[in-house]
Amino acid sequence: MGFSRLFIGLVEAYVLGGKSGYRVRLPYGVGGTLVITGENFLETPAIRFGGEAASQVRFISSERLEADVPASLAAGIYDVVVTNPGGVAAVRSSGLTVGELLYLPLVVQ
């Protein structure tokens, strides 16, 4: 049985003894575990960060998943995509940032 509607409500990370909020930031090269809450998750979902698959996914309930972010994930901003069996997917846009953002000044001559 599949659901025609899938929803991601909140993405949190538990890494280095701390907890981050709505949009997650992980240090580069460390990885971590994301807790994804929402609705209508099935027991064998696929979770991707951009084009990279989670290294491990744990189904906790139809409203909660855990996903391990590989330490090898490149620095950048990623959509978090949960796809249930059958292809129904939900996206948390820009839900994961790996590394620090660096803002450079614009120099006009």
Secondary structure, DSSP 8 states (H G I E B T S, - for coil): ---S--EEEEEEEEETTEEE-SSEEE-TTT-EEEEEEEE---SS-EEEETTEE-SEEEEEETTEEEEEE-TT--SEEEEEEEE-TTS-EEEEEEEEEES----------
